Amino acid sequence: MSFKVVHCGTGNVGSFALRQIIDHPDLELVGRYLSTPEKVACDSGEVVSMDPVGVTATDNWADLVALTADRLTYFGNTV
């Protein structure tokens, strides 16, 4: 059984987590949230120096909720 995952945050720890999600056979990255406008629409794999995975970032929560993911990983700022 695989889980659809939306990922948030690509700082030091978030980037590590994103690589693990992309590489894990039981996880399917379906969306990624970013609050940095310059990084929106960048491929999630390329952001962490991996091959493209076909999942681009968005800054629109409604788009991510519509994906009906099974899991959300959050590695963003807590402030």
Jmol script that loads the backbone (N, CA, C; Angstrom):
load data "model"
ATOM      1  N   MET A   1       0.842  -1.177   0.000  1.00  0.00           N
ATOM      2  CA  MET A   1       0.000   0.000   0.000  1.00  0.00           C
ATOM      3  C   MET A   1       0.884   1.235   0.000  1.00  0.00           C
ATOM      4  N   SER A   2       0.586   2.158  -0.873  1.00  0.00           N
ATOM      5  CA  SER A   2       1.369   3.397  -0.874  1.00  0.00           C
ATOM      6  C   SER A   2       0.503   4.546  -0.372  1.00  0.00           C
ATOM      7  N   PHE A   3       1.172   5.554   0.148  1.00  0.00           N
ATOM      8  CA  PHE A   3       0.503   6.735   0.672  1.00  0.00           C
ATOM      9  C   PHE A   3       0.829   7.935  -0.200  1.00  0.00           C
ATOM     10  N   LYS A   4      -0.210   8.712  -0.534  1.00  0.00           N
ATOM     11  CA  LYS A   4      -0.010   9.961  -1.265  1.00  0.00           C
ATOM     12  C   LYS A   4       0.393  11.036  -0.260  1.00  0.00           C
ATOM     13  N   VAL A   5       1.478  11.758  -0.583  1.00  0.00           N
ATOM     14  CA  VAL A   5       2.057  12.715   0.362  1.00  0.00           C
ATOM     15  C   VAL A   5       2.135  14.107  -0.260  1.00  0.00           C
ATOM     16  N   VAL A   6       1.751  15.107   0.532  1.00  0.00           N
ATOM     17  CA  VAL A   6       2.020  16.513   0.221  1.00  0.00           C
ATOM     18  C   VAL A   6       3.119  16.945   1.170  1.00  0.00           C
ATOM     19  N   HIS A   7       4.136  17.582   0.636  1.00  0.00           N
ATOM     20  CA  HIS A   7       5.298  17.981   1.427  1.00  0.00           C
ATOM     21  C   HIS A   7       5.384  19.502   1.510  1.00  0.00           C
ATOM     22  N   CYS A   8       5.732  19.995   2.687  1.00  0.00           N
ATOM     23  CA  CYS A   8       5.895  21.429   2.911  1.00  0.00           C
ATOM     24  C   CYS A   8       7.259  21.694   3.536  1.00  0.00           C
ATOM     25  N   GLY A   9       8.010  22.576   2.908  1.00  0.00           N
ATOM     26  CA  GLY A   9       9.288  23.000   3.460  1.00  0.00           C
ATOM     27  C   GLY A   9      10.488  22.330   2.828  1.00  0.00           C
ATOM     28  N   THR A  10      11.412  23.144   2.332  1.00  0.00           N
ATOM     29  CA  THR A  10      12.624  22.587   1.716  1.00  0.00           C
ATOM     30  C   THR A  10      13.875  23.286   2.235  1.00  0.00           C
ATOM     31  N   GLY A  11      13.889  23.531   3.532  1.00  0.00           N
ATOM     32  CA  GLY A  11      15.115  24.016   4.165  1.00  0.00           C
ATOM     33  C   GLY A  11      16.045  22.827   4.362  1.00  0.00           C
ATOM     34  N   ASN A  12      16.938  22.906   5.326  1.00  0.00           N
ATOM     35  CA  ASN A  12      17.901  21.821   5.552  1.00  0.00           C
ATOM     36  C   ASN A  12      17.222  20.486   5.843  1.00  0.00           C
ATOM     37  N   VAL A  13      16.362  20.445   6.831  1.00  0.00           N
ATOM     38  CA  VAL A  13      15.698  19.198   7.216  1.00  0.00           C
ATOM     39  C   VAL A  13      14.615  18.834   6.208  1.00  0.00           C
ATOM     40  N   GLY A  14      13.869  19.818   5.738  1.00  0.00           N
ATOM     41  CA  GLY A  14      12.812  19.567   4.766  1.00  0.00           C
ATOM     42  C   GLY A  14      13.331  19.002   3.456  1.00  0.00           C
ATOM     43  N   SER A  15      14.488  19.452   3.010  1.00  0.00           N
ATOM     44  CA  SER A  15      15.084  18.921   1.782  1.00  0.00           C
ATOM     45  C   SER A  15      15.474  17.458   1.955  1.00  0.00           C
ATOM     46  N   PHE A  16      16.036  17.136   3.113  1.00  0.00           N
ATOM     47  CA  PHE A  16      16.376  15.745   3.410  1.00  0.00           C
ATOM     48  C   PHE A  16      15.107  14.889   3.394  1.00  0.00           C
ATOM     49  N   ALA A  17      14.058  15.365   4.040  1.00  0.00           N
ATOM     50  CA  ALA A  17      12.796  14.626   4.086  1.00  0.00           C
ATOM     51  C   ALA A  17      12.205  14.446   2.687  1.00  0.00           C
ATOM     52  N   LEU A  18      12.283  15.481   1.863  1.00  0.00           N
ATOM     53  CA  LEU A  18      11.751  15.392   0.501  1.00  0.00           C
ATOM     54  C   LEU A  18      12.480  14.313  -0.301  1.00  0.00           C
ATOM     55  N   ARG A  19      13.790  14.246  -0.175  1.00  0.00           N
ATOM     56  CA  ARG A  19      14.562  13.189  -0.862  1.00  0.00           C
ATOM     57  C   ARG A  19      14.096  11.800  -0.413  1.00  0.00           C
ATOM     58  N   GLN A  20      13.847  11.656   0.882  1.00  0.00           N
ATOM     59  CA  GLN A  20      13.410  10.360   1.408  1.00  0.00           C
ATOM     60  C   GLN A  20      12.026   9.983   0.883  1.00  0.00           C
ATOM     61  N   ILE A  21      11.141  10.956   0.797  1.00  0.00           N
ATOM     62  CA  ILE A  21       9.797  10.701   0.262  1.00  0.00           C
ATOM     63  C   ILE A  21       9.893  10.256  -1.197  1.00  0.00           C
ATOM     64  N   ILE A  22      10.681  10.972  -1.976  1.00  0.00           N
ATOM     65  CA  ILE A  22      10.827  10.641  -3.401  1.00  0.00           C
ATOM     66  C   ILE A  22      11.398   9.234  -3.577  1.00  0.00           C
ATOM     67  N   ASP A  23      12.337   8.845  -2.745  1.00  0.00           N
ATOM     68  CA  ASP A  23      13.000   7.546  -2.873  1.00  0.00           C
ATOM     69  C   ASP A  23      12.244   6.375  -2.239  1.00  0.00           C
ATOM     70  N   HIS A  24      11.283   6.649  -1.383  1.00  0.00           N
ATOM     71  CA  HIS A  24      10.616   5.563  -0.650  1.00  0.00           C
ATOM     72  C   HIS A  24       9.558   4.895  -1.532  1.00  0.00           C
ATOM     73  N   PRO A  25       9.624   3.569  -1.662  1.00  0.00           N
ATOM     74  CA  PRO A  25       8.686   2.873  -2.551  1.00  0.00           C
ATOM     75  C   PRO A  25       7.227   2.898  -2.092  1.00  0.00           C
ATOM     76  N   ASP A  26       6.977   3.150  -0.809  1.00  0.00           N
ATOM     77  CA  ASP A  26       5.606   3.177  -0.305  1.00  0.00           C
ATOM     78  C   ASP A  26       5.012   4.583  -0.217  1.00  0.00           C
ATOM     79  N   LEU A  27       5.765   5.578  -0.681  1.00  0.00           N
ATOM     80  CA  LEU A  27       5.285   6.950  -0.647  1.00  0.00           C
ATOM     81  C   LEU A  27       5.240   7.522  -2.056  1.00  0.00           C
ATOM     82  N   GLU A  28       4.164   8.233  -2.350  1.00  0.00           N
ATOM     83  CA  GLU A  28       4.012   8.884  -3.653  1.00  0.00           C
ATOM     84  C   GLU A  28       3.854  10.387  -3.420  1.00  0.00           C
ATOM     85  N   LEU A  29       4.845  11.147  -3.824  1.00  0.00           N
ATOM     86  CA  LEU A  29       4.756  12.597  -3.703  1.00  0.00           C
ATOM     87  C   LEU A  29       3.728  13.100  -4.718  1.00  0.00           C
ATOM     88  N   VAL A  30       2.674  13.751  -4.220  1.00  0.00           N
ATOM     89  CA  VAL A  30       1.636  14.260  -5.120  1.00  0.00           C
ATOM     90  C   VAL A  30       1.566  15.777  -5.140  1.00  0.00           C
ATOM     91  N   GLY A  31       2.173  16.426  -4.153  1.00  0.00           N
ATOM     92  CA  GLY A  31       2.143  17.880  -4.100  1.00  0.00           C
ATOM     93  C   GLY A  31       3.199  18.422  -3.165  1.00  0.00           C
ATOM     94  N   ARG A  32       3.498  19.686  -3.365  1.00  0.00           N
ATOM     95  CA  ARG A  32       4.505  20.338  -2.518  1.00  0.00           C
ATOM     96  C   ARG A  32       4.129  21.802  -2.367  1.00  0.00           C
ATOM     97  N   TYR A  33       4.139  22.281  -1.133  1.00  0.00           N
ATOM     98  CA  TYR A  33       3.810  23.671  -0.843  1.00  0.00           C
ATOM     99  C   TYR A  33       5.075  24.476  -0.585  1.00  0.00           C
ATOM    100  N   LEU A  34       5.104  25.665  -1.149  1.00  0.00           N
ATOM    101  CA  LEU A  34       6.189  26.617  -0.901  1.00  0.00           C
ATOM    102  C   LEU A  34       5.614  28.003  -0.744  1.00  0.00           C
ATOM    103  N   SER A  35       6.168  28.761   0.161  1.00  0.00           N
ATOM    104  CA  SER A  35       5.740  30.146   0.319  1.00  0.00           C
ATOM    105  C   SER A  35       6.665  31.114  -0.401  1.00  0.00           C
ATOM    106  N   THR A  36       7.748  30.602  -0.978  1.00  0.00           N
ATOM    107  CA  THR A  36       8.704  31.439  -1.695  1.00  0.00           C
ATOM    108  C   THR A  36       8.300  31.525  -3.164  1.00  0.00           C
ATOM    109  N   PRO A  37       7.820  32.695  -3.621  1.00  0.00           N
ATOM    110  CA  PRO A  37       7.316  32.811  -4.997  1.00  0.00           C
ATOM    111  C   PRO A  37       8.318  32.393  -6.074  1.00  0.00           C
ATOM    112  N   GLU A  38       9.612  32.604  -5.849  1.00  0.00           N
ATOM    113  CA  GLU A  38      10.610  32.257  -6.866  1.00  0.00           C
ATOM    114  C   GLU A  38      10.723  30.749  -7.076  1.00  0.00           C
ATOM    115  N   LYS A  39      10.340  29.960  -6.086  1.00  0.00           N
ATOM    116  CA  LYS A  39      10.483  28.511  -6.181  1.00  0.00           C
ATOM    117  C   LYS A  39       9.202  27.807  -6.621  1.00  0.00           C
ATOM    118  N   VAL A  40       8.084  28.535  -6.649  1.00  0.00           N
ATOM    119  CA  VAL A  40       6.825  27.943  -7.093  1.00  0.00           C
ATOM    120  C   VAL A  40       6.974  27.494  -8.539  1.00  0.00           C
ATOM    121  N   ALA A  41       6.434  26.364  -8.851  1.00  0.00           N
ATOM    122  CA  ALA A  41       6.443  25.746 -10.183  1.00  0.00           C
ATOM    123  C   ALA A  41       7.764  25.045 -10.507  1.00  0.00           C
ATOM    124  N   CYS A  42       8.696  24.993  -9.578  1.00  0.00           N
ATOM    125  CA  CYS A  42       9.930  24.229  -9.787  1.00  0.00           C
ATOM    126  C   CYS A  42       9.650  22.758  -9.508  1.00  0.00           C
ATOM    127  N   ASP A  43      10.292  21.870 -10.273  1.00  0.00           N
ATOM    128  CA  ASP A  43      10.110  20.443 -10.055  1.00  0.00           C
ATOM    129  C   ASP A  43      10.687  20.039  -8.693  1.00  0.00           C
ATOM    130  N   SER A  44       9.965  19.207  -7.988  1.00  0.00           N
ATOM    131  CA  SER A  44      10.358  18.810  -6.632  1.00  0.00           C
ATOM    132  C   SER A  44      11.665  18.037  -6.591  1.00  0.00           C
ATOM    133  N   GLY A  45      11.928  17.216  -7.560  1.00  0.00           N
ATOM    134  CA  GLY A  45      13.195  16.492  -7.603  1.00  0.00           C
ATOM    135  C   GLY A  45      14.364  17.414  -7.856  1.00  0.00           C
ATOM    136  N   GLU A  46      14.203  18.314  -8.796  1.00  0.00           N
ATOM    137  CA  GLU A  46      15.287  19.234  -9.152  1.00  0.00           C
ATOM    138  C   GLU A  46      15.646  20.158  -8.003  1.00  0.00           C
ATOM    139  N   VAL A  47      14.669  20.510  -7.178  1.00  0.00           N
ATOM    140  CA  VAL A  47      14.911  21.401  -6.038  1.00  0.00           C
ATOM    141  C   VAL A  47      15.905  20.784  -5.058  1.00  0.00           C
ATOM    142  N   VAL A  48      15.915  19.450  -4.983  1.00  0.00           N
ATOM    143  CA  VAL A  48      16.827  18.768  -4.056  1.00  0.00           C
ATOM    144  C   VAL A  48      17.911  17.998  -4.812  1.00  0.00           C
ATOM    145  N   SER A  49      18.273  18.497  -5.990  1.00  0.00           N
ATOM    146  CA  SER A  49      19.364  17.938  -6.812  1.00  0.00           C
ATOM    147  C   SER A  49      19.149  16.481  -7.203  1.00  0.00           C
ATOM    148  N   MET A  50      17.903  16.143  -7.516  1.00  0.00           N
ATOM    149  CA  MET A  50      17.564  14.809  -8.002  1.00  0.00           C
ATOM    150  C   MET A  50      16.990  14.954  -9.410  1.00  0.00           C
ATOM    151  N   ASP A  51      16.740  13.830 -10.055  1.00  0.00           N
ATOM    152  CA  ASP A  51      16.070  13.863 -11.348  1.00  0.00           C
ATOM    153  C   ASP A  51      14.656  14.417 -11.174  1.00  0.00           C
ATOM    154  N   PRO A  52      14.106  15.039 -12.221  1.00  0.00           N
ATOM    155  CA  PRO A  52      12.730  15.536 -12.133  1.00  0.00           C
ATOM    156  C   PRO A  52      11.745  14.412 -11.802  1.00  0.00           C
ATOM    157  N   VAL A  53      10.739  14.746 -10.990  1.00  0.00           N
ATOM    158  CA  VAL A  53       9.730  13.758 -10.610  1.00  0.00           C
ATOM    159  C   VAL A  53       8.343  14.121 -11.132  1.00  0.00           C
ATOM    160  N   GLY A  54       8.226  15.275 -11.757  1.00  0.00           N
ATOM    161  CA  GLY A  54       6.944  15.668 -12.328  1.00  0.00           C
ATOM    162  C   GLY A  54       5.954  16.278 -11.361  1.00  0.00           C
ATOM    163  N   VAL A  55       6.412  16.619 -10.170  1.00  0.00           N
ATOM    164  CA  VAL A  55       5.555  17.267  -9.171  1.00  0.00           C
ATOM    165  C   VAL A  55       6.125  18.649  -8.924  1.00  0.00           C
ATOM    166  N   THR A  56       5.339  19.666  -9.253  1.00  0.00           N
ATOM    167  CA  THR A  56       5.796  21.034  -9.058  1.00  0.00           C
ATOM    168  C   THR A  56       5.174  21.628  -7.799  1.00  0.00           C
ATOM    169  N   ALA A  57       5.822  22.640  -7.274  1.00  0.00           N
ATOM    170  CA  ALA A  57       5.349  23.292  -6.054  1.00  0.00           C
ATOM    171  C   ALA A  57       4.250  24.292  -6.377  1.00  0.00           C
ATOM    172  N   THR A  58       3.447  24.568  -5.372  1.00  0.00           N
ATOM    173  CA  THR A  58       2.415  25.591  -5.467  1.00  0.00           C
ATOM    174  C   THR A  58       2.386  26.377  -4.164  1.00  0.00           C
ATOM    175  N   ASP A  59       1.828  27.561  -4.212  1.00  0.00           N
ATOM    176  CA  ASP A  59       1.612  28.334  -2.987  1.00  0.00           C
ATOM    177  C   ASP A  59       0.114  28.442  -2.693  1.00  0.00           C
ATOM    178  N   ASN A  60      -0.670  27.547  -3.305  1.00  0.00           N
ATOM    179  CA  ASN A  60      -2.117  27.559  -3.167  1.00  0.00           C
ATOM    180  C   ASN A  60      -2.568  26.326  -2.379  1.00  0.00           C
ATOM    181  N   TRP A  61      -3.002  26.545  -1.133  1.00  0.00           N
ATOM    182  CA  TRP A  61      -3.426  25.429  -0.284  1.00  0.00           C
ATOM    183  C   TRP A  61      -4.638  24.711  -0.851  1.00  0.00           C
ATOM    184  N   ALA A  62      -5.538  25.437  -1.499  1.00  0.00           N
ATOM    185  CA  ALA A  62      -6.740  24.798  -2.064  1.00  0.00           C
ATOM    186  C   ALA A  62      -6.357  23.749  -3.105  1.00  0.00           C
ATOM    187  N   ASP A  63      -5.344  24.037  -3.915  1.00  0.00           N
ATOM    188  CA  ASP A  63      -4.875  23.054  -4.896  1.00  0.00           C
ATOM    189  C   ASP A  63      -4.354  21.797  -4.214  1.00  0.00           C
ATOM    190  N   LEU A  64      -3.659  21.975  -3.103  1.00  0.00           N
ATOM    191  CA  LEU A  64      -3.099  20.828  -2.384  1.00  0.00           C
ATOM    192  C   LEU A  64      -4.181  20.014  -1.687  1.00  0.00           C
ATOM    193  N   VAL A  65      -5.155  20.679  -1.106  1.00  0.00           N
ATOM    194  CA  VAL A  65      -6.259  19.969  -0.453  1.00  0.00           C
ATOM    195  C   VAL A  65      -7.026  19.140  -1.483  1.00  0.00           C
ATOM    196  N   ALA A  66      -7.175  19.670  -2.692  1.00  0.00           N
ATOM    197  CA  ALA A  66      -7.899  18.961  -3.753  1.00  0.00           C
ATOM    198  C   ALA A  66      -7.208  17.661  -4.164  1.00  0.00           C
ATOM    199  N   LEU A  67      -5.934  17.502  -3.835  1.00  0.00           N
ATOM    200  CA  LEU A  67      -5.206  16.281  -4.174  1.00  0.00           C
ATOM    201  C   LEU A  67      -5.612  15.095  -3.309  1.00  0.00           C
ATOM    202  N   THR A  68      -6.324  15.343  -2.239  1.00  0.00           N
ATOM    203  CA  THR A  68      -6.757  14.324  -1.275  1.00  0.00           C
ATOM    204  C   THR A  68      -5.621  13.373  -0.875  1.00  0.00           C
ATOM    205  N   ALA A  69      -4.532  13.965  -0.446  1.00  0.00           N
ATOM    206  CA  ALA A  69      -3.370  13.185  -0.001  1.00  0.00           C
ATOM    207  C   ALA A  69      -3.690  12.440   1.289  1.00  0.00           C
ATOM    208  N   ASP A  70      -2.942  11.375   1.506  1.00  0.00           N
ATOM    209  CA  ASP A  70      -3.088  10.600   2.735  1.00  0.00           C
ATOM    210  C   ASP A  70      -2.273  11.179   3.884  1.00  0.00           C
ATOM    211  N   ARG A  71      -1.182  11.860   3.535  1.00  0.00           N
ATOM    212  CA  ARG A  71      -0.258  12.384   4.545  1.00  0.00           C
ATOM    213  C   ARG A  71       0.210  13.781   4.160  1.00  0.00           C
ATOM    214  N   LEU A  72       0.546  14.563   5.185  1.00  0.00           N
ATOM    215  CA  LEU A  72       1.162  15.875   5.005  1.00  0.00           C
ATOM    216  C   LEU A  72       2.429  15.885   5.844  1.00  0.00           C
ATOM    217  N   THR A  73       3.549  16.231   5.224  1.00  0.00           N
ATOM    218  CA  THR A  73       4.785  16.410   5.989  1.00  0.00           C
ATOM    219  C   THR A  73       5.076  17.895   6.023  1.00  0.00           C
ATOM    220  N   TYR A  74       5.426  18.398   7.203  1.00  0.00           N
ATOM    221  CA  TYR A  74       5.636  19.834   7.376  1.00  0.00           C
ATOM    222  C   TYR A  74       6.996  20.093   8.003  1.00  0.00           C
ATOM    223  N   PHE A  75       7.848  20.783   7.270  1.00  0.00           N
ATOM    224  CA  PHE A  75       9.175  21.156   7.752  1.00  0.00           C
ATOM    225  C   PHE A  75       9.398  22.637   7.535  1.00  0.00           C
ATOM    226  N   GLY A  76       8.358  23.417   7.735  1.00  0.00           N
ATOM    227  CA  GLY A  76       8.461  24.860   7.523  1.00  0.00           C
ATOM    228  C   GLY A  76       8.760  25.606   8.808  1.00  0.00           C
ATOM    229  N   ASN A  77       8.749  26.895   8.701  1.00  0.00           N
ATOM    230  CA  ASN A  77       8.996  27.779   9.826  1.00  0.00           C
ATOM    231  C   ASN A  77       7.860  27.680  10.833  1.00  0.00           C
ATOM    232  N   THR A  78       8.176  27.634  12.081  1.00  0.00           N
ATOM    233  CA  THR A  78       7.145  27.529  13.120  1.00  0.00           C
ATOM    234  C   THR A  78       6.750  28.886  13.684  1.00  0.00           C
ATOM    235  N   VAL A  79       7.291  29.932  13.157  1.00  0.00           N
ATOM    236  CA  VAL A  79       6.982  31.272  13.669  1.00  0.00           C
ATOM    237  C   VAL A  79       5.727  31.775  13.034  1.00  0.00           C
TER     238      VAL A  79
END
end "model"
wireframe off; spacefill off
backbone 0.3
color backbone group
